[in-house]
C-alpha cells in the first residue's frame, strides 16, 4: 500500500496488469521513462533469470560518466545487459542462464559479472568496483560507484620496493601484461627461501604486495619475481 524512496519492489504476477500511481508529492520517487535504442552490435537476449546491480556513479580519470553513455554488464565474455546512463542509481541488468540456447553463457549462481562503459564517442572502458556481489536470480544489489580500471601494462615490471631500506614493512608493486602465474619470493644472503609472498594465477594489470619482515633480523635480502619468461631480482635492506 506504500512505497518508500531508495527501496526496490518486485511484482510477481500471473496475469496482465495495469499499474499507475499519483505523481503528486512523489516527484523524488518518479523516474522519467526513456526509450532506449541500443548501440549497433550491443544487443542481448532477455532471460527469465536476471538480477540488477544499482550503480550510484561511474568515476573516470577525466571526470564522471556523462548522460547518454552506456553501462554494460558481462558474464565472462558475453554481454548480459546494457543501460543508458541518465543519472545516479542506474539499475544495470545482468541476465542469467535459464536453460535455453539463447541464454547460454550468461551468469549462473555464484558468478561475478564485470562491467564496461561505452561512451558516446565509441570508446570502451573497463570498470571495476569493490567487493562486487555474486550473481543470483532475482537479486538486486547496490554496488556504489564503479571506476575506470587502470591500464594494462605493456611489459612485465617489478618496481623498486618502497620504502627501502625499511622497518619492518615494505611494498612491492609489479605489473603483468597478460593473465598468468606469478611467483614472488624472498631469499636471505645465503640464498635460502624464507618467505613466499605470491604464488598464484593473476589477472593482467598492476598489483602490489606487502612484506612484513617483523619476524626476520636486520640485513640484506633479495626478492625474486617470476612470471612466464620474466625474471627479476631486487635487493632489500631491513634495518631495525
C-alpha positions in Angstrom: 0.0 0.0 0.0 3.0 2.3 0.4 6.3 3.0 -1.5 9.4 4.4 0.0 12.3 6.2 -1.6 15.5 4.2 -2.4 13.7 1.0 -1.9 13.2 -1.6 -4.6 10.0 -3.6 -5.3 9.3 -6.7 -7.2 5.9 -7.6 -8.6 5.2 -11.3 -9.2 2.1 -11.6 -11.4 0.4 -14.4 -13.4 -1.9 -12.2 -15.5 -1.6 -8.9 -17.4 -2.0 -5.9 -15.2 -2.0 -2.1 -15.5 -0.1 -0.1 -12.9 -0.1 3.6 -12.1 0.4 5.9 -9.2 -0.3 9.5 -8.3 2.7 11.7 -9.1 1.6 14.5 -6.7 4.1 14.7 -3.8 6.2 11.8 -5.3 8.4 13.7 -7.7 11.6 12.5 -5.9 10.5 8.9 -6.4 9.4 9.2 -10.0 11.9 8.4 -12.8 11.2 9.6 -16.3 10.7 7.0 -18.9 13.3 6.7 -21.6 13.1 4.8 -24.9 16.5 3.3 -25.5 17.8 2.5 -28.9 20.7 0.1 -28.3 24.0 0.8 -30.0 24.8 -1.3 -33.0 26.3 -4.8 -32.1 25.4 -4.4 -28.4 22.2 -6.5 -28.3 21.5 -9.2 -25.7 18.7 -11.7 -25.1 16.2 -11.4 -22.4 16.2 -14.3 -19.9 13.7 -15.5 -17.3 16.5 -15.4 -14.8 18.1 -12.0 -14.1 19.4 -9.7 -11.5 20.0 -5.9 -11.2 23.1 -4.1 -10.0 22.4 -0.5 -8.9 25.3 1.9 -9.7 25.4 5.3 -8.0 28.1 6.8 -10.2 30.9 5.9 -12.6 34.2 7.7 -12.0 36.7 8.2 -14.8 40.2 9.6 -15.0 39.0 12.8 -16.6 35.7 13.1 -14.7 32.5 11.2 -14.4 30.1 9.3 -16.6 28.0 11.5 -18.9 24.3 11.3 -19.6 23.9 9.3 -22.8 26.9 7.0 -22.1 26.1 3.3 -21.8 27.0 0.9 -18.9 27.2 -2.7 -19.9 27.4 -5.9 -17.9 29.2 -9.1 -18.9 29.2 -12.7 -17.8 32.6 -13.9 -18.9 32.9 -12.6 -22.5 29.2 -12.4 -23.2 27.2 -9.1 -23.0 24.4 -9.7 -20.4 22.8 -6.3 -20.1 23.1 -2.7 -21.1 21.6 0.6 -19.8 22.0 4.1 -20.9 23.1 6.5 -18.2 20.5 9.1 -17.1 21.6 9.8 -13.6 22.8 8.2 -10.4 21.4 4.9 -9.1 21.0 3.3 -12.5 19.9 -0.3 -12.5 22.1 -2.4 -14.7 20.5 -5.7 -15.7 22.6 -8.9 -15.6 20.9 -11.8 -17.4 21.3 -15.3 -16.1 21.1 -18.7 -17.9 17.7 -20.2 -17.9 18.5 -23.4 -19.7 17.7 -22.1 -23.2 20.2 -21.9 -26.0 19.8 -18.1 -26.3 20.9 -17.6 -22.7 23.9 -20.0 -22.8 27.0 -18.3 -21.3 25.0 -15.9 -19.1 25.6 -15.8 -15.4 24.9 -18.7 -13.0 24.6 -18.6 -9.3 27.9 -17.5 -7.7 29.3 -15.8 -10.8 30.6 -12.3 -10.5 29.7 -10.1 -13.5 32.0 -7.5 -15.0 31.1 -4.0 -16.3 32.2 -1.7 -19.1 31.4 1.8 -20.1 30.6 2.7 -23.7 31.0 6.4 -24.3 29.1 8.4 -26.9 32.4 8.7 -28.8 32.6 4.9 -29.1 35.3 4.3 -26.5 35.0 1.2 -24.3 36.4 1.5 -20.8 36.7 -1.4 -18.4 35.2 -0.7 -15.0 36.0 -2.1 -11.5 34.2 -1.9 -8.2 34.9 -3.0 -4.6 33.6 -6.4 -3.5 31.1 -6.9 -6.3 28.3 -9.3 -5.1 27.9 -12.7 -6.6 25.0 -13.1 -9.1 21.8 -14.8 -8.0 18.5 -15.0 -9.7 16.1 -12.1 -8.8 19.0 -10.4 -7.0 19.0 -6.6 -6.5 22.4 -5.2 -5.4 23.6 -1.7 -4.6 27.3 -1.6 -5.6 28.1 2.1 -5.1 30.4 3.6 -7.6 32.3 2.0 -10.4 35.6 3.4 -11.6 37.8 3.1 -14.7 40.2 0.2 -14.4 43.9 1.0 -14.5 45.5 0.5 -17.9 47.1 -2.9 -18.7 50.9 -2.7 -18.7 52.7 -3.4 -22.0 55.6 -5.2 -20.3 56.3 -7.1 -17.1 57.7 -5.0 -14.3 58.8 -5.1 -10.7 59.2 -1.6 -9.3 61.6 -0.6 -6.6 60.4 -1.5 -3.2 59.1 1.4 -1.1 60.5 2.2 1.4 63.9 0.6 1.1 65.7 0.5 3.5 62.6 -0.4 5.6 61.5 -1.4 9.1 59.7 -3.8 9.1 57.1 -3.3 6.3 57.8 -2.5 2.6 55.5 -2.6 -0.5 56.4 -4.2 -3.8 54.5 -3.1 -6.9 54.5 -5.1 -10.1 52.8 -5.3 -13.5 51.9 -8.2 -15.8 50.7 -7.6 -19.4 48.7 -10.9 -19.6 47.0 -13.3 -17.3 49.4 -15.9 -15.9 51.1 -17.5 -12.9 53.1 -15.1 -10.7 55.7 -16.0 -8.1 57.3 -13.5 -5.7 59.7 -14.9 -3.2 62.1 -13.6 -0.5 65.6 -15.0 -0.1 68.3 -14.4 2.5 72.0 -13.7 1.8 72.7 -17.5 1.9 70.2 -18.0 -1.0 67.7 -19.7 1.2 64.0 -19.2 0.5 62.5 -17.6 3.7 59.0 -16.4 2.5 56.7 -16.7 -0.5 54.6 -13.5 -1.0 52.8 -14.5 -4.2 52.3 -17.9 -5.8 49.1 -17.9 -7.9 47.5 -17.1 -11.3 46.8 -13.4 -11.6 44.9 -11.1 -14.0 46.8 -8.8 -16.3 47.3 -5.4 -14.7 49.1 -3.6 -11.9 49.3 -5.2 -8.5 51.1 -4.7 -5.2 52.1 -6.9 -2.2 53.3 -6.1 1.2 56.2 -7.8 3.0 56.1 -7.6 6.8 59.6 -8.7 7.9 58.9 -8.3 11.6 60.0 -11.9 12.3 63.3 -11.5 10.5 66.5 -10.0 11.6 68.2 -6.9 10.1 70.2 -7.4 7.0 70.2 -7.8 3.2 67.5 -9.8 1.5 66.6 -10.5 -2.1 63.1 -10.5 -3.8 62.7 -12.6 -6.9 59.7 -12.3 -9.3 59.0 -14.9 -11.9 56.1 -14.8 -14.4 56.3 -16.6 -17.7 59.8 -16.0 -19.1 60.2 -12.8 -17.0 62.6 -13.0 -14.0 63.8 -10.1 -11.9 65.6 -9.8 -8.6 65.9 -6.8 -6.3 67.9 -6.1 -3.1 66.0 -5.2 0.1 67.6 -3.8 3.2 65.9 -4.4 6.5 67.0 -2.1 9.3 65.7 -2.5 12.8 
